Each structure stands twice: as structure tokens, then as C-alpha cells.
């Protein structure tokens, strides 16, 4: 396509491929861009370079084995990803999970949410030139990782959920140590806040950049921090409670600007909310006795039928559509992942922006490629 410049010169649009190995693309995502000089005219996100075939693998794994695969598609939200699978299976089997396990699951899900958000709070400024926040974010991550590792034995892929509850009882004194870790992280979070939120360079790169309206967010099925930064007041923990959320007051952080800075602010403030929720859950756990799982037969078979479970994962709404034919493996387990829906909006967000802004927008959409190419 030829573009007239008004000065008697004609320029041709350039097609540029960013990815799938480009260092600024969050992994193996490919963006096919059409440029007019420095300005993006069209953007086509191309996915599939990391396709793991998880949904087909689920069909030849029993319900216990599926968990090890489910916590890997969004590796920053492993506990939450396990949770959706076991909730769907428990619903189909009519299993009532012990109260202590429910509150522990809720606490661990919120700690996992904080770990996810801290990664993006550190890596997003890094992508637009600020290296220092990464060190602060990882300091807080290590504090909470120690708590998660103590309880599950894993640092990223926890494998702590089971159909009917949790793998085992938490170690003696763990709730106290978890509360101490939460208090420490809460006291140090203002360091990250002061470092980034009002930084002049960060503001210049993010305010008014990559605006996603509430209508666009809803049309693309965006959810989580991305949608709430555009003014969509939706959070399953409050609106469709699961686990113990129905007994908690869940503040929902929203913004109306819908730009890169608003998305960053929502993520930052959700960390404070999740730390408070996790602490409340741990307080309840200390007052509840009993088991953390139910006895299951050696071979777990879900009865014939289908069900749908959804969770408020750290990056947005994850859905799990389970179809069973009464066997030990699911006939179908369809995933609806938050990252896949969020990345669709790039086709609308990026056209019109400058190439340097492309990286700021990409980082603020908060997706994990494994969660797209599930």
C-alpha cells in the first residue's frame, strides 16, 4: 500500500514481524504489524507457537494426573489453575470438601495471586527500561515462596490440590509463619509503590497509552485486572463466590482510564487486597479442626454428565467445562483461559500507537503464553 506524505514523496507500509523469538514479546507470541513509519496501522496477534495440547492430554489422564498438567498452562498461577480442575470434578461427583481444606485453599489461592502480581509488577517496568523494581518484587516473592514451598514442597508447580481437598495437613506452626511473611511483605510493598507508581518516566510511558474501553474489554471477553482497569466491575470472588469467598468481604479494585497505568495500578492495589484476604483466611483456619481431604476410592470415576466451574484466577476468569462418560478419564475438559481472551484485544489496542508504545501496551495486558497456547 502506498501512502502520500503531502511533500511529493510516497512511502510504502512495512510489514514487521515481532516474535515469536523477540525479547520483548513475553515468550513465543508473534505479532504481525503493518507500519506507516513509526506508527502501527494494523496488528495481528498470531498464537500457537507453544501449543502444548493440554486439553487432549487431559483426555488420557485420570483425574489425579490432570492436576499436574493443569498447573502448568499459567505457570505463575499454578495453585489457582489446579483449583479449577478439582472444583469441576468435585461438583460432578457431589463431593463436599472439609471446611478446613476450603479455608486453606482460599488462603493459598490468595498467596498465589500475590506471587503472580509481583512478577508482573517487577517485569513490566523492566520491559520499559526500569530494572530496579524487579529486585524489589523478587524480594517479596521469595518471602512468600518460602511459605508456599514449606507447605507444598514446590516453588512454582505446587501439586497441592486433590480431588476432595488438599494433599496433606499443613506443617505445625505454618499459619503463624505465613502470617509473619504476609506482614513483612505488606510492610515493604510501599517500596515498590513509591518506586514506580509516580515515577515521571513511567508515567510518560503509560498514562494515556493503550486505552481499552469498557465496551472493548467486554466485547473481547477480557477479565481480571485488565478489564477492571477499564471500569468493568466484575470479580467472581464477590459476584459468584466459590471456596470461602462468600464469607469474606472482597474489595474489588477498579479504574476507569483503561490505559497502561490504570492496569498497573489495579495490579498493585490488588496485592494489598489479597494479603488482607489471605490473613483473614489463616485466622479462620486456626479456629477450625478436622481433616483436609476426604477418602476416595483407589480409582476415581466421575459419574456421567457435564459441569462448568469458573474461578477468578490472578489474570482473570478461567473456566473449566468438564464432560464425563463415567470413566476414570474425562471425555472432554475444555479450558477457557484469561490470557487467551486478554491477548485478543491487542488487535484493537495496538493500531494507532507508536512502535515504542507497543512494548508498554504488550506488557500491561498481563498474559502468560502457556495460558494462550494451552
C-alpha positions in Angstrom: 0.0 0.0 0.0 1.4 3.4 -0.9 0.9 6.4 1.4 1.2 10.0 0.3 3.2 12.2 2.7 2.0 15.5 1.2 5.5 16.5 0.3 5.6 14.9 -3.1 7.1 11.7 -1.7 5.4 8.3 -1.4 6.2 5.8 1.3 5.2 2.1 1.4 3.7 0.5 4.5 6.2 -2.0 6.0 5.1 -5.4 7.4 7.1 -6.3 10.5 7.0 -9.5 12.5 7.7 -9.1 16.2 8.3 -12.6 17.5 8.0 -15.4 18.1 11.5 -15.1 19.5 11.7 -11.4 20.0 12.9 -10.5 23.6 10.0 -8.1 24.2 7.1 -10.5 23.4 6.5 -12.3 26.6 7.6 -15.6 25.1 6.6 -17.1 21.8 3.8 -14.8 20.8 4.0 -13.4 17.3 2.7 -10.0 16.3 2.3 -9.2 12.6 2.4 -5.5 12.3 1.8 -3.1 9.4 3.7 0.1 9.9 3.5 3.6 8.4 6.8 4.9 9.5 6.9 4.6 13.3 3.1 4.2 13.7 1.3 0.9 13.7 -1.5 0.7 11.2 -2.6 -3.0 11.8 -1.8 -5.6 14.3 -2.5 -9.3 14.0 -1.6 -11.5 17.1 -0.6 -14.9 15.9 -0.6 -17.7 18.6 0.1 -21.4 18.6 3.9 -21.5 18.7 3.9 -23.0 22.1 0.9 -25.2 21.8 1.0 -27.9 24.5 -2.1 -29.8 23.6 -3.2 -29.8 27.2 -6.8 -30.4 26.5 -6.1 -33.5 24.5 -3.7 -34.8 27.2 -6.4 -34.4 29.8 -8.5 -37.0 27.9 -5.9 -39.7 28.5 -5.1 -38.9 32.2 -7.1 -39.8 35.2 -8.4 -37.0 37.4 -5.4 -37.1 39.8 -2.9 -36.9 36.9 -4.7 -34.0 35.3 -3.7 -31.7 38.1 0.0 -31.9 37.2 -0.8 -30.7 33.7 -3.3 -28.1 34.7 -0.9 -26.1 36.9 1.4 -25.6 34.0 -0.5 -23.7 31.4 -0.3 -20.5 33.5 2.8 -21.3 35.4 2.6 -18.1 37.5 -0.9 -19.1 38.8 -0.3 -22.8 39.3 -2.3 -23.3 42.5 -5.3 -21.4 41.1 -5.1 -23.5 37.9 -5.2 -26.7 39.8 -8.1 -25.4 41.8 -10.4 -25.0 38.8 -10.0 -28.6 37.8 -10.6 -30.1 41.2 -13.7 -27.8 41.8 -15.2 -29.1 38.5 -14.6 -32.8 39.4 -15.9 -32.3 42.9 -19.0 -30.7 41.6 -19.7 -33.5 39.2 -19.0 -36.1 41.9 -21.0 -34.3 44.5 -18.1 -34.2 47.0 -18.3 -31.9 50.0 -14.8 -30.7 50.9 -14.0 -30.4 54.6 -14.2 -26.8 55.9 -10.6 -26.6 57.0 -9.5 -27.5 53.4 -11.8 -24.9 52.0 -10.3 -22.1 54.1 -6.7 -23.3 53.4 -7.4 -23.4 49.7 -8.7 -19.8 49.8 -5.6 -18.6 51.7 -3.2 -20.4 49.3 -5.1 -19.1 46.3 -4.7 -15.5 47.5 -1.0 -16.0 48.2 -0.6 -17.4 44.7 -2.4 -14.3 43.4 0.2 -12.1 45.1 3.1 -14.1 43.7 1.6 -13.7 40.2 1.1 -10.0 40.6 4.5 -9.4 42.0 6.1 -11.0 38.9 4.2 -8.6 36.6 4.9 -5.6 38.9 8.6 -6.3 38.6 8.8 -7.4 34.9 6.5 -4.7 33.4 8.7 -1.7 34.4 11.7 -3.9 33.3 10.3 -4.1 29.8 10.1 -0.3 29.5 13.6 0.3 30.9 13.4 0.2 34.7 15.5 -2.7 36.2 15.3 -1.8 39.9 11.7 -2.7 40.6 12.4 -6.3 39.6 14.8 -6.7 42.6 12.2 -5.4 45.0 9.4 -7.6 43.5 11.6 -10.7 43.8 12.5 -9.9 47.4 8.8 -10.0 48.3 8.2 -13.1 46.0 11.0 -15.0 47.8 9.4 -14.3 51.2 6.1 -15.8 50.1 7.7 -18.5 48.0 9.3 -19.9 51.2 5.9 -20.2 52.8 4.4 -21.9 49.7 7.4 -24.2 49.4 7.1 -25.2 53.0 3.5 -26.2 52.7 3.6 -28.0 49.3 7.2 -28.8 48.5 7.0 -26.9 45.2 8.1 -23.4 44.3 6.1 -23.0 41.1 4.1 -26.2 40.4 2.6 -26.9 43.8 0.6 -30.0 43.2 -1.1 -29.4 46.5 -4.8 -29.7 45.5 -6.5 -33.0 45.4 -10.0 -34.1 44.4 -11.7 -33.8 47.8 -9.4 -31.4 49.4 -5.6 -31.0 49.8 -2.7 -33.3 49.6 -2.0 -33.2 53.4 -2.2 -31.2 56.5 0.0 -28.1 56.7 3.1 -28.3 58.9 2.9 -27.3 62.6 3.2 -23.6 63.1 2.8 -22.9 59.4 -0.1 -20.5 59.7 1.9 -18.4 62.1 4.9 -18.3 59.8 2.6 -17.4 56.8 1.1 -14.5 58.8 4.6 -13.3 59.6 5.5 -13.4 55.9 2.3 -11.6 54.9 3.0 -8.8 57.5 6.6 -8.5 56.2 5.5 -8.2 52.6 2.8 -5.7 53.4 5.2 -3.5 55.3 7.6 -3.5 52.3 5.1 -3.1 49.4 5.2 0.7 49.7 8.8 0.5 48.5 7.6 -0.8 45.1 4.7 1.6 45.2 6.9 4.7 45.7 9.5 3.5 43.2 7.1 3.1 40.3 3.6 4.5 40.6 4.5 8.2 40.4 7.8 7.9 38.5 7.9 10.6 35.8 9.4 8.3 33.2 6.9 5.5 34.0 4.0 8.0 33.8 5.2 9.3 30.5 5.3 5.8 29.0 2.0 4.6 30.4 -0.6 7.3 31.0 -3.0 7.6 28.1 -1.2 4.8 26.2 -3.1 1.7 25.1 -6.5 2.7 26.2 -9.0 -0.2 26.3 -12.6 1.0 26.8 -15.1 -0.9 29.0 -17.1 -1.8 25.8 -14.0 -3.2 24.1 -13.0 -5.2 27.2 -16.4 -6.7 27.4 -16.5 -7.5 23.6 -13.2 -9.3 23.7 -14.1 -11.2 26.9 -11.2 -9.6 28.8 -11.4 -10.1 32.6 -9.3 -9.7 35.7 -7.1 -6.7 36.3 -7.2 -5.8 32.5 -11.0 -5.5 32.5 -11.3 -3.8 35.9 -8.8 -1.1 34.9 -11.3 -0.3 32.1 -14.1 0.1 34.5 -15.7 -3.4 34.3 -16.6 -4.1 37.9 -16.6 -7.9 37.8 -14.9 -10.2 40.2 -16.1 -13.8 40.7 -14.9 -13.9 44.3 -17.6 -11.3 45.1 -20.1 -11.9 42.3 -20.2 -15.7 42.1 -18.4 -16.8 45.3 -16.6 -20.2 45.4 -14.4 -21.7 48.2 -14.8 -19.5 51.2 -15.2 -16.2 49.4 -18.9 -16.0 50.2 -17.9 -15.4 53.9 -15.4 -12.8 53.1 -15.7 -9.1 52.2 -13.8 -8.9 48.9 -13.0 -5.3 47.8 -12.8 -5.0 44.0 -10.2 -2.6 42.7 -11.3 -0.8 39.6 -10.1 2.2 37.5 -11.9 4.0 34.6 -9.0 5.2 32.4 -8.3 1.8 30.8 -4.7 2.7 29.9 -1.4 1.0 30.8 -1.0 3.0 34.0 -4.5 2.1 35.2 -3.8 -1.6 34.6 -0.6 -1.3 36.6 -2.4 0.4 39.5 -5.1 -2.2 39.6 -2.5 -4.9 39.8 -0.6 -3.1 42.6 -3.6 -2.4 44.7 -4.9 -6.0 44.3 -1.7 -7.2 46.1 -2.8 -5.3 49.3 -6.3 -6.8 49.0 -5.0 -10.3 48.6 -2.6 -10.0 51.5 -5.6 -9.0 53.7 -7.8 -11.8 52.4 -5.1 -14.4 53.0 -4.5 -13.2 56.5 -8.3 -13.4 57.3 -8.4 -17.0 55.9 -5.4 -18.0 58.1 -7.1 -16.6 61.1 -10.1 -18.8 60.4 -8.0 -21.9 59.7 -6.6 -21.7 63.2 -10.1 -22.0 64.7 -11.1 -25.0 62.5 -10.1 -28.6 63.2 -10.7 -31.7 61.3 -9.3 -33.3 58.1 -8.2 -31.5 55.0 -9.4 -34.1 52.5 -12.0 -36.9 52.0 -11.2 -40.6 51.4 -11.6 -41.6 47.8 -11.6 -44.9 46.1 -8.4 -46.1 44.5 -9.8 -45.3 41.1 -11.7 -42.0 40.9 -14.5 -42.0 38.4 -16.8 -39.1 37.8 -20.4 -40.0 37.0 -21.7 -39.5 33.6 -22.7 -35.9 32.9 -21.2 -32.4 32.5 -20.5 -29.4 34.6 -18.8 -26.0 34.3 -16.7 -24.4 37.0 -15.1 -21.0 36.8 -12.6 -19.2 39.1 -11.2 -15.7 39.4 -7.6 -16.6 38.5 -4.9 -13.9 39.0 -5.0 -12.9 35.4 -8.8 -13.1 35.0 -11.7 -15.6 34.7 -10.7 -19.2 34.0 -13.5 -21.6 33.0 -13.4 -25.5 33.1 -16.1 -27.4 31.1 -15.9 -31.0 32.2 -17.8 -33.8 30.3 -17.7 -37.3 31.8 -18.9 -40.6 30.5 -18.5 -42.3 33.8 -14.9 -43.3 33.2 -11.7 -42.6 35.1 -10.6 -40.1 32.5 -12.7 -37.1 31.3 -14.3 -37.4 27.8 -13.6 -33.6 27.5 -12.2 -30.9 29.6 -12.3 -27.6 27.9 -10.3 -24.6 29.3 -11.4 -21.0 29.0 -8.3 -19.1 30.0 -7.9 -15.5 30.9 -4.7 -14.9 28.9 -6.3 -16.0 25.6 -9.2 -13.6 25.9 -6.9 -10.7 27.0 -4.5 -11.1 24.1 -7.3 -10.9 21.6 -7.7 -7.2 22.5 -4.2 -6.4 21.1 -5.7 -6.3 17.6 -7.8 -3.3 18.7 -5.4 -1.7 21.2 -2.2 -1.5 19.2 -3.2 0.1 15.9 -2.5 3.8 16.0 0.3 3.6 18.6 4.0 4.1 18.0 6.4 1.2 17.9 8.0 2.2 21.3 4.5 2.2 22.9 3.9 -1.3 21.5 6.1 -2.8 24.3 4.4 -0.8 27.0 1.0 -2.0 25.8 2.1 -5.6 25.4 3.5 -5.8 29.0 0.4 -4.2 30.5 -2.0 -6.8 29.1 -0.8 -9.4 31.7 -0.8 -12.7 29.9 1.3 -15.9 30.0 1.9 -17.6 26.7 1.3 -21.1 28.0 -2.2 -19.9 29.1 -2.9 -18.8 25.5 -1.4 -21.9 23.8 -3.0 -24.3 26.3 
